Amino acid sequence: MKPEIRERARRRLDTKFNLIRPVEQFAQPPKGWVRAIRDALGMSLRQLGDRLGMAAQSVKDIEESEAYGTIQLKTLRRVAEALDCVVVYALVPKSSLTEMVDRRAREIALQALGRVSHSMALEDQQVDRDFEVRVQRYIASAITERNLWDSQ
């Protein structure tokens, strides 16, 4: 994928993610979404079990597995359907994707330029006065998105 296309994709995703921030507003209820919705609807374990074609104890096990974070997406989708709901699944970055890429590029540049600056200081050579310009130049010339996430 070309860098311009990847950058546009990042911006599009960042726009979508901004619509659901802060993510804390979607925090799972203590006993899980299935239990919270079932209780709010006034539906018993047996009644939901009938809709799913399973015993009430199995529904209870599903609710517990959701609350513990061990439920399978396939099972959650099936229960959601029985509750006339949909499952919304997302990975939401802690910061914007653009910020993540910029921060990573800066980390790599600082590591590389830090080694150069240290070597130059040891050799008693003058280090460039405008370090930030050097960082930006290094990012533009030496870092590609292809190697951005390689281990350092």
Summary of the structure (lengths in Angstrom):
residues: 152
radius of gyration: 25.1
end to end distance: 23.1
largest distance: 79.9
contacts: 335
relative contact order: 0.10
helix: 65%
strand: 0%
